[in-house]
Amino acid sequence: MSIGDIVYIIVAILFSIMTFAIIRGNFQRKFDSDGNRLDLKDKEED
């Protein structure tokens, strides 16, 4: 394997990890600590 192949594999792995972290963070922000969807809650509830 050449240096270019190794760098390409490392970049692909880092891209996958970053994409997974972004998607997981966006998904977790949609729920509160009890597992309820924040966008489906009534505005009056606290």
MOPAC internal coordinates of N, CA, C and O (Angstrom, degrees):
PM7 1SCF
backbone

  N    0.0000 0     0.00 0     0.00 0    0    0    0
  C    1.4552 1     0.00 0     0.00 0    1    0    0
  C    1.5260 1   109.64 1     0.00 0    2    1    0
  O    1.2310 1   121.78 1   -41.12 1    3    2    1
  N    1.2932 1   114.20 1   138.88 1    3    2    1
  C    1.4582 1   118.08 1   178.16 1    5    3    2
  C    1.5364 1   109.91 1   -88.29 1    6    5    3
  O    1.2310 1   121.38 1   -10.16 1    7    6    5
  N    1.3077 1   114.97 1   169.84 1    7    6    5
  C    1.4699 1   120.75 1   179.72 1    9    7    6
  C    1.5274 1   110.06 1   -60.97 1   10    9    7
  O    1.2310 1   119.97 1   142.29 1   11   10    9
  N    1.3256 1   117.67 1   -37.71 1   11   10    9
  C    1.4592 1   121.25 1  -179.74 1   13   11   10
  C    1.5227 1   112.26 1   -62.64 1   14   13   11
  O    1.2310 1   120.39 1   141.31 1   15   14   13
  N    1.3417 1   116.86 1   -38.69 1   15   14   13
  C    1.4650 1   120.09 1   178.07 1   17   15   14
  C    1.5217 1   111.35 1   -65.44 1   18   17   15
  O    1.2310 1   120.63 1   138.56 1   19   18   17
  N    1.3223 1   116.40 1   -41.44 1   19   18   17
  C    1.4692 1   120.84 1  -179.74 1   21   19   18
  C    1.5227 1   110.06 1   -65.22 1   22   21   19
  O    1.2310 1   120.12 1   136.14 1   23   22   21
  N    1.3271 1   117.38 1   -43.86 1   23   22   21
  C    1.4683 1   120.98 1   178.72 1   25   23   22
  C    1.5227 1   110.08 1   -63.18 1   26   25   23
  O    1.2310 1   119.95 1   139.56 1   27   26   25
  N    1.3295 1   117.69 1   -40.44 1   27   26   25
  C    1.4630 1   121.87 1   179.43 1   29   27   26
  C    1.5296 1   110.77 1   -61.91 1   30   29   27
  O    1.2310 1   119.98 1   137.54 1   31   30   29
  N    1.3275 1   117.65 1   -42.46 1   31   30   29
  C    1.4599 1   121.66 1   179.28 1   33   31   30
  C    1.5247 1   110.40 1   -65.95 1   34   33   31
  O    1.2310 1   120.05 1   137.21 1   35   34   33
  N    1.3294 1   117.50 1   -42.79 1   35   34   33
  C    1.4719 1   121.10 1   178.89 1   37   35   34
  C    1.5185 1   110.76 1   -62.62 1   38   37   35
  O    1.2310 1   120.18 1   136.40 1   39   38   37
  N    1.3243 1   117.26 1   -43.60 1   39   38   37
  C    1.4683 1   120.95 1   179.11 1   41   39   38
  C    1.5190 1   110.68 1   -63.96 1   42   41   39
  O    1.2310 1   119.71 1   139.55 1   43   42   41
  N    1.3251 1   118.15 1   -40.45 1   43   42   41
  C    1.4616 1   121.23 1   178.94 1   45   43   42
  C    1.5281 1   110.98 1   -63.90 1   46   45   43
  O    1.2310 1   120.17 1   139.13 1   47   46   45
  N    1.3223 1   117.29 1   -40.87 1   47   46   45
  C    1.4722 1   121.10 1   178.69 1   49   47   46
  C    1.5269 1   110.46 1   -66.35 1   50   49   47
  O    1.2310 1   119.91 1   135.59 1   51   50   49
  N    1.3319 1   117.77 1   -44.41 1   51   50   49
  C    1.4653 1   120.56 1   178.69 1   53   51   50
  C    1.5251 1   111.47 1   -63.35 1   54   53   51
  O    1.2310 1   120.05 1   140.48 1   55   54   53
  N    1.3261 1   117.51 1   -39.52 1   55   54   53
  C    1.4540 1   121.19 1   177.84 1   57   55   54
  C    1.5278 1   110.54 1   -62.42 1   58   57   55
  O    1.2310 1   120.09 1   138.57 1   59   58   57
  N    1.3267 1   117.44 1   -41.43 1   59   58   57
  C    1.4616 1   121.28 1   178.88 1   61   59   58
  C    1.5236 1   111.37 1   -63.84 1   62   61   59
  O    1.2310 1   120.67 1   136.07 1   63   62   61
  N    1.3299 1   116.32 1   -43.93 1   63   62   61
  C    1.4634 1   120.34 1  -179.49 1   65   63   62
  C    1.5231 1   110.74 1   -64.90 1   66   65   63
  O    1.2310 1   120.06 1   136.34 1   67   66   65
  N    1.3225 1   117.48 1   -43.66 1   67   66   65
  C    1.4642 1   120.78 1   179.90 1   69   67   66
  C    1.5226 1   111.23 1   -64.49 1   70   69   67
  O    1.2310 1   120.17 1   138.20 1   71   70   69
  N    1.3291 1   117.28 1   -41.80 1   71   70   69
  C    1.4626 1   120.64 1   178.68 1   73   71   70
  C    1.5195 1   110.50 1   -62.71 1   74   73   71
  O    1.2310 1   119.97 1   135.42 1   75   74   73
  N    1.3286 1   117.67 1   -44.58 1   75   74   73
  C    1.4567 1   121.51 1   178.47 1   77   75   74
  C    1.5266 1   110.96 1   -61.09 1   78   77   75
  O    1.2310 1   119.83 1   137.43 1   79   78   77
  N    1.3338 1   117.93 1   -42.57 1   79   78   77
  C    1.4634 1   121.19 1  -179.09 1   81   79   78
  C    1.5282 1   111.33 1   -65.38 1   82   81   79
  O    1.2310 1   119.94 1   140.41 1   83   82   81
  N    1.3208 1   117.72 1   -39.59 1   83   82   81
  C    1.4669 1   120.98 1   179.53 1   85   83   82
  C    1.5245 1   110.53 1   -66.41 1   86   85   83
  O    1.2310 1   120.20 1   134.19 1   87   86   85
  N    1.3274 1   117.23 1   -45.81 1   87   86   85
  C    1.4611 1   120.52 1  -179.58 1   89   87   86
  C    1.5193 1   110.71 1   -64.89 1   90   89   87
  O    1.2310 1   119.93 1   138.15 1   91   90   89
  N    1.3367 1   117.75 1   -41.85 1   91   90   89
  C    1.4648 1   120.78 1   179.17 1   93   91   90
  C    1.5289 1   110.98 1   -64.07 1   94   93   91
  O    1.2310 1   119.92 1   139.04 1   95   94   93
  N    1.3222 1   117.75 1   -40.96 1   95   94   93
  C    1.4622 1   121.08 1   178.82 1   97   95   94
  C    1.5170 1   112.03 1   -64.45 1   98   97   95
  O    1.2310 1   120.08 1   138.11 1   99   98   97
  N    1.3259 1   117.45 1   -41.89 1   99   98   97
  C    1.4612 1   120.52 1   177.52 1  101   99   98
  C    1.5185 1   111.07 1   -64.55 1  102  101   99
  O    1.2310 1   120.01 1   141.17 1  103  102  101
  N    1.3244 1   117.58 1   -38.83 1  103  102  101
  C    1.4626 1   121.73 1  -179.77 1  105  103  102
  C    1.5255 1   110.56 1   -67.58 1  106  105  103
  O    1.2310 1   120.09 1   138.12 1  107  106  105
  N    1.3372 1   117.44 1   -41.88 1  107  106  105
  C    1.4595 1   120.72 1  -177.82 1  109  107  106
  C    1.5238 1   112.22 1   -68.10 1  110  109  107
  O    1.2310 1   119.89 1   150.77 1  111  110  109
  N    1.3451 1   117.81 1   -29.23 1  111  110  109
  C    1.4584 1   120.41 1   179.26 1  113  111  110
  C    1.5214 1   112.77 1   -70.80 1  114  113  111
  O    1.2310 1   119.58 1   165.46 1  115  114  113
  N    1.3277 1   118.41 1   -14.54 1  115  114  113
  C    1.4605 1   121.58 1  -179.44 1  117  115  114
  C    1.5185 1   112.57 1   -82.85 1  118  117  115
  O    1.2310 1   119.74 1   170.69 1  119  118  117
  N    1.3346 1   118.10 1    -9.31 1  119  118  117
  C    1.4548 1   122.20 1  -175.60 1  121  119  118
  C    1.5234 1   110.67 1  -123.32 1  122  121  119
  O    1.2310 1   120.53 1   -31.28 1  123  122  121
  N    1.3552 1   116.59 1   148.72 1  123  122  121
  C    1.4592 1   120.10 1   174.78 1  125  123  122
  C    1.5247 1   109.06 1   -89.09 1  126  125  123
  O    1.2310 1   120.33 1     7.16 1  127  126  125
  N    1.3294 1   116.97 1  -172.84 1  127  126  125
  C    1.4589 1   120.72 1  -176.00 1  129  127  126
  C    1.5260 1   112.92 1   -68.49 1  130  129  127
  O    1.2310 1   119.93 1   158.52 1  131  130  129
  N    1.3528 1   117.74 1   -21.48 1  131  130  129
  C    1.4637 1   121.40 1   178.62 1  133  131  130
  C    1.5234 1   112.32 1   -88.47 1  134  133  131
  O    1.2310 1   119.47 1   175.30 1  135  134  133
  N    1.3091 1   118.62 1    -4.70 1  135  134  133
  C    1.4512 1   122.11 1   179.68 1  137  135  134
  C    1.5158 1   113.87 1    90.90 1  138  137  135
  O    1.2310 1   120.20 1  -168.19 1  139  138  137
  N    1.3330 1   117.22 1    11.81 1  139  138  137
  C    1.4622 1   121.11 1   179.26 1  141  139  138
  C    1.5192 1   110.14 1   -89.99 1  142  141  139
  O    1.2310 1   120.85 1   -36.65 1  143  142  141
  N    1.3314 1   115.97 1   143.35 1  143  142  141
  C    1.4677 1   120.41 1   178.70 1  145  143  142
  C    1.5203 1   109.75 1   -68.08 1  146  145  143
  O    1.2310 1   120.26 1   -49.96 1  147  146  145
  N    1.3384 1   117.11 1   130.04 1  147  146  145
  C    1.4543 1   121.00 1  -178.86 1  149  147  146
  C    1.5242 1   111.78 1   -72.85 1  150  149  147
  O    1.2310 1   119.69 1   148.27 1  151  150  149
  N    1.3361 1   118.20 1   -31.73 1  151  150  149
  C    1.4529 1   120.08 1  -177.40 1  153  151  150
  C    1.5279 1   112.39 1   -79.54 1  154  153  151
  O    1.2310 1   119.40 1   171.90 1  155  154  153
  N    1.3311 1   118.74 1    -8.10 1  155  154  153
  C    1.4599 1   121.67 1   179.17 1  157  155  154
  C    1.5254 1   112.20 1  -104.49 1  158  157  155
  O    1.2310 1   119.91 1  -179.47 1  159  158  157
  N    1.3319 1   117.77 1     0.53 1  159  158  157
  C    1.4601 1   121.46 1   179.14 1  161  159  158
  C    1.5106 1   110.47 1   -76.92 1  162  161  159
  O    1.2310 1   120.98 1   -27.54 1  163  162  161
  N    1.3327 1   115.74 1   152.46 1  163  162  161
  C    1.4505 1   120.75 1   172.79 1  165  163  162
  C    1.5245 1   108.60 1   -72.51 1  166  165  163
  O    1.2310 1   120.40 1   -31.02 1  167  166  165
  N    1.3203 1   116.84 1   148.98 1  167  166  165
  C    1.4718 1   120.77 1  -178.17 1  169  167  166
  C    1.5281 1   111.66 1   -68.26 1  170  169  167
  O    1.2310 1   119.67 1   151.03 1  171  170  169
  N    1.3510 1   118.23 1   -28.97 1  171  170  169
  C    1.4617 1   120.76 1  -176.66 1  173  171  170
  C    1.5113 1   112.98 1   -76.07 1  174  173  171
  O    1.2310 1   119.97 1   157.50 1  175  174  173
  N    1.3459 1   117.67 1   -22.50 1  175  174  173
  C    1.4581 1   120.31 1  -177.71 1  177  175  174
  C    1.5139 1   111.37 1   -71.55 1  178  177  175
  O    1.2310 1   120.91 1   -38.73 1  179  178  177
  N    1.3264 1   115.87 1   141.27 1  179  178  177
  C    1.4707 1   121.31 1   176.73 1  181  179  178
  C    1.5047 1   110.54 1  -125.20 1  182  181  179
  O    1.2310 1   120.10 1   180.00 1  183  182  181

